[in-house]
Amino acid sequence: MKVTIVGAGNMSSGLVKQLSQAGHQIRVTARDPVKAQALAAQHRNVTAVAANEALADADVVIVATGYADAVPALQVLGDLRGKTVIDITNPLTADYMGLTIGHTTSAAEEIARALPGANVVKAFNTVFAQVLADGPQLANGERVSVFFAGDSESAKQTVKALIDSAGFKAVDTGGLKNARYLESLAGLNIYFGYGAGLGTSIAPAWLSKA
């Protein structure tokens, strides 16, 4: 696939690594073009571009900025109607120990409202950057689960294919409204990682007896 990633931070770095290794063509754009260029230079099939050149014929757009910056960063790309947009953000408080919105809406739903016509899918927000960079394998043969939610079935299938291609375990969690649960789950994961001192090599999963 042709994938545009907005942002050049730790999460973006992990996504670029895994998706480029899976053979996808990646364009990276960021507020700091030097960071985008440095990230692109580390991998094959990755190009750093200006925001007005980033969208082009992308199959998927991934917003890997902070939540507060997500909508402006996406809007500057151009017309996103009909595009699959993956939101990996979490609406975190300044101390990272809480969420600024929830229960009645979510970051993903707010982004979707701001981008009418775009097919927004929540994904990757429950995965620590370190886990993403290290790849899909966990201890005891388990794979990292990537939960995803959205209202467009075709967009969700595209996102599932992207997740599968990188070796992660794609878990469909229903409509975009369920991003409220995924963002809360990310908050709990952050608490376990930092507040409870378990570190950032952990990931949430649902287990089955069957």
N, C-alpha and C positions, 0 to 999 in steps of 0.2 A: 504494500500500500504506500501511498504518498501521504506522509504525516507532517503536519505543521505543529511545532511545539512552541508555546509562548512562555518565555521565562528561561533563565539560565542558572537557577539555584540547584540545591541538592536533589530535589525531586526530579527536576528536569534532567539532571545529569544521569540519574538512575534510569529514567525512561529512555533517554538517548542511547545509553549503553545497551539495554536489553532489546530495544526495538531495532536498532541498527544491526545488532548481532543476528536478529531474526530475519534480516534481509530487507527491511523496509527502507524507503528513501525518506530522509528526515530533513526538514528545514527548521532551523532554530532562529527565533527572533527574540530580542530582549531589550529592555530599557537601556541597558549598558551593552553596546555592540561589541566592546572588547571582550566581555565575558562570554557572549554568544560565540564569537570567533574562537576563543580559547577552548570552549566546549566542543565545537564542531571539529577542531583540529585533532582531537583525541580519537576520532572514530571514522570508519569508512562510511560512505553513503550519507554523510551529514554535511549540510551547508548552512552557514550563517548568512542571514539575509536581513534587509531592512523590513520594517513592519508592512510597508505598502507593497512589498514583493512577496510576502510570506504566504498569502492565501493561495493564489494561483489555482491550480487544479487539485488541491489537496483532497484526499478522501476523508481525512479525519483532522480535526483541530483539537489540540490538547492545551488547556489553559493551566499552566503550572506556576502561577504567581500567587501572592497572597489573595485572600478573598476580596479585600477592599480594592485591589487593583485589577481584579479579573474583568469586570465589564468594560472599563476604559481600554484595557489592553486588547480585548476582543473587538471592540467597536472600531478601533483604528485599522484593523485588518481589511475592512471592506464589508461587502454584502455576504452575510452568513446564512441567508435563507436557503433551506434545503441541505445545509451542511451538518454533518455529525460533529458535535462539539462535546468533548469529554471534559467534565469539571472535576478536578482532583482536589479542590480547595476545601478547607474547613474554616468556619467563621469563629476563630479562636479569640479569646480575650487576650489582653496584653501579657498576662503571665502564663498563657498556654494551658491553663488549668480549667477552663470553662468555655462555653459557647456564647456568642453574642445574640444568636437567634436560634429558634428551635420550637418544637411542639406544633406551631401553626404554620410554619414555613421552613425553608432551608436555604442554604447558599445556592444550591443547584436550581431550586424553583425561582429564586430571585434573579439569577442569571438568565434563566429561560424567559422570564417576564421582560427582561431588558432587551432580549434578542428575539423578537417575534419571528417565527419562521425557521429558526435554528432548531435542530434536533439535539437537545441537551441530554447527555447521559452522565450520571454520576459514576465514577469508578476510580480506583487506586487510592482513594482518600484514607483508607484504613491501613495502608502499608507504609511503614517507616522508610525514609530515604535509604537508610543503611541496608534494610532488607531488600529493597528494590535493586540497589546496586549489586548486592551479593547474588541475586538471582532467585529462582523459584524454589530451590530445594531447602527443606528444613530437616531437622533431626528425624531419625526413625523412618525415613522414606516419605515423609509428608511433604506436600507442596504448599506454597503460599497461596491462600485464597484471595482472589480479587473480586470483591462484591461489586455489582453494577446494577443501576436502576434507571429506567427511562420510560417515556410514553410512546416512543416510536419503535415498533418491533424491528423494522429494517435497520435503524440506527443501532439498536441493541445487538443485532446479529453481527454488524460490522465491528462493534466493540468487543464482542465475545471472540470473534476471529482474531482480533489483534491481541487480546489477552492470551488466547490459546497458543498463538504463534510464538510467544515468548516463553512458553512452558509453564505459565501460572495456571491455577485452577479457577476458571471463570464460574462465578456463582450468581445467577439471575435472582435479584431480590424484588422484582416487580416494577411498579410504576415509579415515576419520578418523585411522587409524594414520599416514598420510602427512603429518599435521601435524608429525611429527618432522622431516621433510625441509624443510617450509615454514618452520619456526622456525629451523632451521640456515641456510636460505637468507636469512632476514631478518638473522641474525647476520652473514653475509658481506656483505650489502648495507650494514649499519651500519658494518662495517669499511671498505668502499670509501668510504662517505660521509664518515666521520670519521677513521678511522685512516690511510687512504691519501689523504685530503684532496680527494676528488672532489666533495664537497658533497652537498647533499640534493635536487638536481634530477635524480636518477638513479633507474632502476627496472630490476629484472631481467626478462629475457624469453628465450624460446626461439625461434630463427629456423629457417626451413625453406627448402631450395633449391627446393621445388616451388611 
